[in-house]
Amino acid sequence: MSKVKSGDAVTVHYTGTLVDGTEFDSSRGQEPLRFTVGEGSIIVGLENAVLDMRVGEKKTITVPCEQGYGEYNDQMMQTVARSELPDDIELTEGTVLRARNSEGQTMSFAVVAFDDKEVGVDGNHPLAGQDLTFDLELIAIA
């Protein structure tokens, strides 16, 4: 039976939890996750975890934040004038705003606070700074 290597297309079921046991994502009851190992389409810690697994194998791994969504970066917190945002946006805490940077890349920011004059936004991924635990099951190697 073959083992997963870089370049393989794999199919996995997973459940992701935080250190306190809170589930943040799962493929259970849905379509499994499909990706090509080494493409960089998922977090590096999860890609590395499936290397050398065999179909049917299960394991639990912990991905440190550096191999997940990175360290939390305080510099990603910003305050913008409310007048800089379109008038038709209804703001609530957690609203995700998108903007393009000078290189044309789309960036996402979550609203963390707002009033009539200013809006506080956080550009960190919601899971930045957190170690993540994944229960994995390798379903297929293509």
C-alpha positions as CSV (number, residue, x, y, z in Angstrom):
1,M,0.0,0.0,0.0
2,S,1.5,3.4,-1.0
3,K,2.2,6.3,1.3
4,V,1.4,10.0,0.6
5,K,4.3,11.9,-1.0
6,S,4.7,15.5,-2.3
7,G,2.7,16.0,-5.5
8,D,0.0,13.4,-4.6
9,A,-3.7,14.5,-4.7
10,V,-5.2,13.4,-1.5
11,T,-8.7,13.2,0.1
12,V,-9.0,13.5,3.9
13,H,-11.7,13.8,6.5
14,Y,-10.7,16.1,9.3
15,T,-11.9,17.8,12.4
16,G,-10.1,20.9,13.7
17,T,-10.1,22.0,17.3
18,L,-8.5,24.7,19.4
19,V,-6.4,24.0,22.5
20,D,-9.6,24.3,24.7
21,G,-11.4,21.7,22.6
22,T,-13.6,24.1,20.7
23,E,-14.3,22.7,17.1
24,F,-13.6,25.4,14.5
25,D,-14.0,23.3,11.3
26,S,-14.8,19.7,10.2
27,S,-15.5,17.8,7.0
28,R,-17.5,15.2,8.8
29,G,-21.0,14.9,7.4
30,Q,-19.8,16.8,4.3
31,E,-17.5,16.2,1.3
32,P,-14.0,15.4,2.4
33,L,-11.1,17.9,1.8
34,R,-9.2,17.3,-1.4
35,F,-5.8,19.0,-2.1
36,T,-2.4,18.3,-3.8
37,V,0.4,18.0,-1.3
38,G,3.1,20.6,-1.8
39,E,0.9,23.1,-3.7
40,G,0.4,25.3,-0.7
41,S,-3.4,25.5,-1.0
42,I,-3.8,24.6,2.7
43,I,-1.7,25.3,5.9
44,V,1.7,23.9,5.8
45,G,1.3,21.9,9.1
46,L,-1.7,20.0,7.6
47,E,0.2,19.3,4.4
48,N,3.2,18.0,6.3
49,A,0.9,15.8,8.5
50,V,-0.4,13.8,5.6
51,L,3.0,12.9,4.3
52,D,3.7,9.2,4.6
53,M,0.1,8.4,5.6
54,R,-1.6,5.4,4.1
55,V,-5.2,5.1,2.9
56,G,-7.4,4.4,5.9
57,E,-4.9,5.6,8.4
58,K,-6.1,8.0,11.2
59,K,-4.0,10.3,13.4
60,T,-4.3,13.3,15.6
61,I,-1.7,16.1,15.2
62,T,-1.1,19.5,16.7
63,V,-0.1,22.3,14.3
64,P,1.8,25.1,16.0
65,C,0.6,28.6,14.9
66,E,3.7,29.2,12.9
67,Q,2.7,26.3,10.6
68,G,-1.0,27.3,10.7
69,Y,-2.2,30.8,10.3
70,G,0.9,32.5,11.8
71,E,1.5,34.5,14.9
72,Y,-1.0,37.2,15.8
73,N,0.3,40.5,14.4
74,D,-0.8,43.7,16.3
75,Q,0.2,45.8,13.3
76,M,-2.7,44.2,11.4
77,M,-5.1,46.2,13.6
78,Q,-6.1,49.5,12.0
79,T,-8.5,52.3,12.5
80,V,-10.1,53.9,9.4
81,A,-12.4,56.8,9.1
82,R,-16.1,55.7,8.7
83,S,-16.2,58.1,5.7
84,E,-13.7,56.0,3.8
85,L,-16.2,53.1,3.6
86,P,-19.2,53.0,1.3
87,D,-22.4,54.3,2.9
88,D,-24.4,51.2,2.1
89,I,-22.3,48.9,4.3
90,E,-24.1,47.9,7.5
91,L,-21.5,47.4,10.1
92,T,-21.6,44.9,12.9
93,E,-18.7,43.4,14.9
94,G,-17.4,40.5,12.9
95,T,-18.4,42.0,9.5
96,V,-15.7,41.1,7.0
97,L,-14.5,43.9,4.7
98,R,-12.3,43.4,1.7
99,A,-9.8,45.8,0.2
100,R,-7.1,45.7,-2.4
101,N,-3.5,46.6,-1.4
102,S,-1.0,48.4,-3.6
103,E,0.0,45.2,-5.3
104,G,-3.7,44.5,-6.2
105,Q,-4.1,41.6,-3.7
106,T,-7.4,41.3,-1.9
107,M,-7.1,41.5,1.8
108,S,-9.9,40.8,4.4
109,F,-10.4,42.7,7.6
110,A,-12.9,41.9,10.4
111,V,-14.7,44.8,12.1
112,V,-13.8,44.7,15.8
113,A,-15.3,48.1,16.8
114,F,-17.0,51.1,15.3
115,D,-18.8,54.3,15.9
116,D,-20.1,57.1,13.7
117,K,-16.5,58.4,13.0
118,E,-14.2,55.4,13.1
119,V,-14.0,51.7,12.3
120,G,-11.5,49.4,14.0
121,V,-10.5,46.5,11.8
122,D,-8.3,43.4,12.3
123,G,-6.5,41.9,9.3
124,N,-5.3,38.8,11.1
125,H,-6.8,35.5,10.2
126,P,-9.3,34.5,12.9
127,L,-7.1,31.6,13.9
128,A,-3.8,33.5,13.9
129,G,-1.7,32.9,17.0
130,Q,-3.5,29.7,17.9
131,D,-2.1,26.1,17.9
132,L,-4.6,23.8,16.1
133,T,-5.4,20.2,16.6
134,F,-6.6,18.0,13.7
135,D,-8.1,14.6,13.7
136,L,-7.2,13.2,10.3
137,E,-8.3,10.2,8.2
138,L,-6.8,9.6,4.8
139,I,-9.5,8.5,2.5
140,A,-7.7,8.4,-0.9
141,I,-4.4,9.0,-2.7
142,A,-4.7,9.9,-6.4
